[in-house]
Structure formats: C-alpha cells, structure tokens
Amino acid sequence: MNATATITPGTVFDAGSHATFAAQYPEVPHRLAHALGAHPLFELEALAQLAETLPEASIEYNASDQPLGIDGKPDPTDIPIGETIRNIESSASWAAIKNIEQNPAYAALLADLLEELRPAIEARTGRMLKTQAFVFVTSAGGVTPYHFDPEHNILLQLRGSKVMTQFPAGDARFAPDEVHETYHTGGGRELRWDDALLTGGTEFAIMAGEALFVPVMAPHFVRNGPEPSVSLSITWRSEWSFAEADARAFNGVLRRFGLQPAAPGRWPAGNHGKAAGWRILRKLTAGR
C-alpha cells in the first residue's frame, strides 16, 4: 500500500474541538470537527485491499438491512469482503474492518490522531491502553443494531452521513447489569431492543468532517444516511475502563451466589475493590 499515513501533528482536530473534548471527556457524548478529509487510506480500493489482507477474525460483513435488535451476530452475506467494499453503492451491505492498526500505515495514522488527544485523555483517565481502530463501510440506509462497546471511542465520519442514537451509559434500563456481567466473562454484547426505550435516546447526526465521542459502554444503534458511508472509529482503554469491566465480572460471580450486587460506579468512581477481587479470583482459578 503506497498511500502515506502521515498527517501534520495537531491539525486534525481544531482548537474548539480540543476544548470541547477536554471539557466533556470521558462521560458526556459530544460532536467534534475533524480535518482528516479524503485521506487516501480510506478510499474504497485501499480499504478493500486492506480487508483482503487481514485475518478472517478481523473482518465482519453482513446485509445492511438489519433490525435495531438482534439475537447474536447476523450471518455474513455470500459476497466476498473485497467485492462488498468496492461495490458498497450496490451491495446492500455493512462491513467492519477491525484492528486496522495491524497494518503499519494505519497504525501510524492512529498514533498521530491519538497523540493530538493524549493530554486531555491522560489528565482525566490516565494512560491510554490498548489503542485500536476500526473502519465501517456501509451501504445507504444500513443499520448497525443496538449494542455497547467497552472502549472510549471517537467515530470520525469520512464519507456520507449517519445518525447514532445513544443511551445513557451505566443505566440498567438500557443495558441490564446481567448483560454487562455476561459480556465481561466472555459472552456477547447485543442488547434486547424494545421500542419503549427510544424516548431515552439522544440522536447525533454526523456528516463527513464531523466526529462523535461515545462513552464507554454507552448503548447505541446507528442508521446510515442516503449515501454509502465510510467511518473511522479510534478507540482506547484506560485503567478506569478496565476496572469497571473487572468489577462487572466480579458482580457476575456474586450474582451466581444469589447476591444482588450494586452496579459499578461511573467515572470518576474507581471500582478498585471489586476489580481487585476479580483479578485475584482470576489468578486463583487460572491454573485449574
């Protein structure tokens, strides 16, 4: 891949976006402006070639016409991933290219983007851990069903438009504690959808040149606009997010003993006690 991944440091997010991010991170969803533009690494042919070279586990693709709620992952289409992306205008598909940082050019770009945000991130949640990036290529009108993600996440819209409907993170009405606990001990993260939930969501419409911050574990679904879409998701974990996850896993153990544990606190609560309990338990059972 010959396209350069270098961007001029400090130029993708403007001063206003830096100020907004610093004020709202890590708990408040918010829009940002970005100047990543029509980067050659995100042209359809470049993305198709990337997808064709990555391991099978790094690729997910299916029909774009999905319901808001699903039970498990949808089945893939019979269209090869490269063809899916190259023909996204007509393939009626949704494709996710995971962990694009496996490719050195994309890894360099991810590092440049996160370096811009590092001071604000580390001032609130400490060292950035497990930095990753994902690309989503979606046909017109495609739907990403209701789910949550374990990372701090900024979704940059590069082509087309979409509307993400977000729900409050940590609120059991939208993502039951038991689902969190199952996920953090190896289960799925798909959530049961009910139309009655819709009034609790907030719509965020973004177009090319705009980005959206998604807090850790904030449930959401996405509807694509009337044109094909390319989006880049840059993500990172923090000590706080890992502690919250481990506290959830420990709560799952407590629940199996018939207890009704309180949910972990949201940031800035540390959840250190339950997290330590899970880490000790995991070490004790690792050799069995």
C-alpha positions as CSV (number, residue, x, y, z in Angstrom):
1,M,0.0,0.0,0.0
2,N,1.7,3.2,-1.2
3,A,-0.5,5.8,0.4
4,T,1.2,7.7,3.1
5,A,-0.4,7.7,6.6
6,T,1.4,10.8,7.8
7,I,-0.7,13.7,9.0
8,T,0.7,17.0,10.3
9,P,0.7,16.7,14.1
10,G,-2.0,18.7,15.8
11,T,-4.0,19.6,12.7
12,V,-6.9,17.1,12.6
13,F,-9.0,18.5,15.5
14,D,-9.3,22.3,15.7
15,A,-9.0,24.4,18.9
16,G,-12.7,24.4,19.5
17,S,-12.9,20.6,19.3
18,H,-9.9,20.2,21.6
19,A,-11.6,22.5,24.2
20,T,-14.9,20.6,23.8
21,F,-13.3,17.2,24.2
22,A,-11.3,18.3,27.3
23,A,-14.4,19.6,28.9
24,Q,-16.7,16.6,28.2
25,Y,-14.4,13.6,28.3
26,P,-14.9,10.8,29.4
27,E,-18.6,10.7,30.3
28,V,-20.5,13.1,28.0
29,P,-21.2,12.3,24.4
30,H,-20.4,15.2,22.1
31,R,-19.7,16.2,18.5
32,L,-16.3,17.3,17.2
33,A,-15.0,18.7,13.9
34,H,-12.1,16.9,12.2
35,A,-10.0,17.7,9.1
36,L,-8.9,14.2,8.2
37,G,-10.6,14.7,4.9
38,A,-10.4,12.4,1.9
39,H,-7.4,10.5,3.1
40,P,-6.1,8.0,0.5
41,L,-6.0,5.2,3.1
42,F,-9.8,5.4,3.3
43,E,-10.6,5.2,-0.4
44,L,-12.7,2.2,-1.2
45,E,-10.0,0.4,-3.2
46,A,-7.5,0.9,-0.3
47,L,-9.9,-0.4,2.2
48,A,-10.8,-3.4,0.0
49,Q,-7.2,-4.3,-0.3
50,L,-6.7,-3.9,3.5
51,A,-9.7,-6.1,4.3
52,E,-8.4,-8.8,1.9
53,T,-5.0,-9.0,3.7
54,L,-6.2,-9.1,7.3
55,P,-7.0,-12.2,9.2
56,E,-10.6,-13.6,8.9
57,A,-11.2,-12.7,12.6
58,S,-10.6,-9.0,11.7
59,I,-13.4,-8.9,9.1
60,E,-17.2,-8.8,9.7
61,Y,-19.7,-8.2,7.0
62,N,-23.4,-8.8,6.5
63,A,-26.5,-7.4,4.9
64,S,-27.1,-3.7,5.8
65,D,-30.8,-4.1,6.3
66,Q,-30.8,-5.2,9.9
67,P,-33.4,-4.7,12.7
68,L,-32.5,-2.5,15.7
69,G,-32.3,-5.5,17.9
70,I,-30.8,-8.9,17.0
71,D,-30.1,-12.1,18.9
72,G,-26.4,-12.7,18.3
73,K,-24.4,-11.7,15.2
74,P,-26.1,-11.6,11.8
75,D,-25.0,-14.1,9.2
76,P,-22.4,-12.9,6.6
77,T,-23.5,-12.4,3.0
78,D,-22.1,-14.6,0.3
79,I,-20.4,-11.5,-1.3
80,P,-16.5,-11.6,-0.7
81,I,-15.3,-8.8,1.5
82,G,-13.3,-7.0,-1.2
83,E,-16.3,-7.0,-3.5
84,T,-18.6,-5.9,-0.7
85,I,-16.5,-2.8,-0.1
86,R,-15.7,-2.0,-3.8
87,N,-19.4,-2.2,-4.6
88,I,-20.8,-0.7,-1.4
89,E,-23.1,1.5,-3.5
90,S,-24.9,-1.6,-4.8
91,S,-24.1,-4.5,-2.4
92,A,-26.6,-3.5,0.3
93,S,-24.0,-4.5,2.9
94,W,-22.3,-3.4,6.1
95,A,-18.6,-4.2,6.6
96,A,-16.4,-3.7,9.6
97,I,-12.6,-3.9,9.3
98,K,-11.3,-4.5,12.8
99,N,-7.9,-3.6,14.2
100,I,-6.7,-1.8,11.2
101,E,-3.6,-1.0,13.2
102,Q,-2.3,-4.4,12.2
103,N,-1.2,-2.6,9.0
104,P,1.8,-0.3,9.6
105,A,0.3,2.6,7.6
106,Y,-2.9,2.6,9.5
107,A,-1.1,2.1,12.8
108,A,0.9,5.3,12.1
109,L,-2.2,7.3,11.4
110,L,-4.0,6.0,14.5
111,A,-0.9,7.0,16.6
112,D,-0.9,10.5,15.1
113,L,-4.6,11.0,15.8
114,L,-4.5,9.9,19.4
115,E,-1.3,11.9,20.0
116,E,-3.4,15.0,19.5
117,L,-5.8,14.0,22.2
118,R,-3.3,12.4,24.6
119,P,-3.0,15.4,27.1
120,A,-6.8,15.7,27.6
121,I,-7.2,11.9,27.9
122,E,-4.4,11.3,30.3
123,A,-5.4,14.2,32.5
124,R,-8.8,12.5,33.2
125,T,-8.4,8.7,32.9
126,G,-4.6,8.2,32.9
127,R,-2.5,6.3,30.4
128,M,-4.1,5.3,27.1
129,L,-4.1,1.5,26.9
130,K,-4.9,-1.0,24.1
131,T,-5.3,1.6,21.3
132,Q,-7.2,0.3,18.3
133,A,-9.0,1.5,15.2
134,F,-11.9,0.1,13.1
135,V,-13.4,1.1,9.8
136,F,-17.1,0.8,8.9
137,V,-18.2,0.8,5.3
138,T,-22.0,0.9,4.9
139,S,-24.5,1.0,2.1
140,A,-27.2,3.6,2.0
141,G,-29.8,3.2,4.7
142,G,-27.8,0.5,6.6
143,V,-28.4,-0.2,10.3
144,T,-26.0,-1.2,13.0
145,P,-28.1,-2.8,15.7
146,Y,-28.3,-1.9,19.3
147,H,-25.2,-2.7,21.3
148,F,-22.4,-1.3,23.6
149,D,-18.6,-1.2,23.3
150,P,-16.0,-1.5,26.1
151,E,-13.7,1.3,24.8
152,H,-13.6,5.1,24.9
153,N,-14.4,5.8,21.2
154,I,-14.4,8.6,18.7
155,L,-16.2,7.9,15.5
156,L,-15.0,10.1,12.6
157,Q,-17.3,10.3,9.6
158,L,-15.2,10.4,6.4
159,R,-17.8,9.9,3.7
160,G,-21.6,10.1,3.7
161,S,-23.6,10.6,6.9
162,K,-25.2,8.7,9.7
163,V,-27.3,9.2,12.8
164,M,-26.2,7.5,16.0
165,T,-28.8,7.2,18.8
166,Q,-27.0,7.0,22.1
167,F,-28.4,6.0,25.5
168,P,-27.0,6.8,29.0
169,A,-24.1,4.7,30.0
170,G,-24.5,2.7,33.2
171,D,-28.3,2.9,33.2
172,A,-29.7,-0.6,33.7
173,R,-32.9,0.4,31.8
174,F,-30.9,0.4,28.6
175,A,-28.3,-2.3,29.3
176,P,-29.1,-4.6,32.2
177,D,-26.3,-5.3,34.6
178,E,-26.6,-9.0,33.9
179,V,-25.7,-8.4,30.2
180,H,-22.7,-6.4,31.2
181,E,-21.6,-9.2,33.5
182,T,-22.1,-11.9,30.9
183,Y,-20.1,-9.8,28.3
184,H,-17.1,-9.3,30.6
185,T,-16.9,-13.0,31.3
186,G,-16.9,-14.0,27.6
187,G,-20.5,-13.5,26.3
188,G,-22.0,-11.3,23.7
189,R,-22.8,-7.6,23.8
190,E,-26.0,-7.5,21.8
191,L,-28.9,-5.9,23.7
192,R,-32.6,-6.7,23.7
193,W,-34.4,-3.9,21.9
194,D,-37.8,-2.6,22.9
195,D,-39.4,0.4,21.1
196,A,-40.3,1.8,24.5
197,L,-36.5,2.5,25.1
198,L,-36.4,5.0,22.2
199,T,-37.6,8.0,24.3
200,G,-34.4,7.7,26.4
201,G,-32.1,8.0,23.5
202,T,-30.3,11.1,22.0
203,E,-29.8,11.4,18.3
204,F,-26.5,12.6,17.0
205,A,-26.3,13.3,13.2
206,I,-22.8,13.5,11.8
207,M,-21.6,14.1,8.2
208,A,-18.2,14.0,6.6
209,G,-15.9,16.2,8.6
210,E,-17.6,15.6,11.9
211,A,-16.9,13.1,14.7
212,L,-18.8,11.8,17.7
213,F,-17.5,10.8,21.1
214,V,-19.1,7.6,22.6
215,P,-18.5,7.0,26.3
216,V,-17.5,3.5,27.5
217,M,-20.5,1.1,27.5
218,A,-23.0,3.7,26.2
219,P,-25.7,1.7,24.4
220,H,-26.3,2.9,20.8
221,F,-27.6,2.0,17.4
222,V,-26.7,3.6,14.1
223,R,-28.7,4.4,10.9
224,N,-26.8,5.2,7.8
225,G,-27.8,8.1,5.6
226,P,-29.0,8.1,2.0
227,E,-25.5,7.6,0.6
228,P,-22.7,5.0,1.2
229,S,-20.7,5.8,4.3
230,V,-17.1,5.3,5.5
231,S,-16.4,5.9,9.2
232,L,-13.3,5.5,11.2
233,S,-13.5,4.6,14.9
234,I,-10.4,5.3,17.0
235,T,-10.6,3.7,20.5
236,W,-8.6,3.3,23.6
237,R,-8.9,1.7,27.1
238,S,-8.0,3.2,30.4
239,E,-7.3,1.9,33.9
240,W,-10.8,3.1,34.7
241,S,-12.4,1.2,31.9
242,F,-10.6,-2.0,32.8
243,A,-11.5,-1.6,36.5
244,E,-15.2,-1.1,35.6
245,A,-15.1,-4.2,33.4
246,D,-13.4,-6.3,36.1
247,A,-16.0,-5.0,38.7
248,R,-18.7,-6.1,36.3
249,A,-17.2,-9.6,36.0
250,F,-16.9,-9.9,39.8
251,N,-20.5,-8.9,40.2
252,G,-21.4,-11.8,37.9
253,V,-19.7,-14.2,40.4
254,L,-21.6,-12.6,43.3
255,R,-24.8,-12.9,41.4
256,R,-24.2,-16.6,40.9
257,F,-24.1,-17.0,44.6
258,G,-27.6,-15.4,44.9
259,L,-26.5,-11.9,45.8
260,Q,-27.7,-8.7,44.2
261,P,-24.6,-6.6,43.9
262,A,-24.6,-2.9,43.2
263,A,-23.5,-1.8,39.8
264,P,-20.0,-0.3,39.5
265,G,-19.8,3.5,39.7
266,R,-19.3,5.6,36.6
267,W,-16.2,7.8,36.3
268,P,-14.6,9.2,38.5
269,A,-15.5,6.3,40.8
270,G,-12.6,3.9,40.7
271,N,-14.3,0.5,41.4
272,H,-10.9,-0.7,42.7
273,G,-12.2,-3.1,45.4
274,K,-14.4,-5.3,43.1
275,A,-11.8,-5.1,40.3
276,A,-9.1,-6.4,42.7
277,G,-11.5,-9.1,43.8
278,W,-12.0,-10.3,40.2
279,R,-8.3,-10.1,39.4
280,I,-7.4,-12.2,42.4
281,L,-10.1,-14.7,41.6
282,R,-8.9,-15.0,38.0
283,K,-5.4,-15.7,39.2
284,L,-6.6,-18.4,41.7
285,T,-8.6,-20.2,39.0
286,A,-6.1,-19.8,36.1
287,G,-4.2,-23.0,36.9
288,R,-7.2,-25.2,37.4
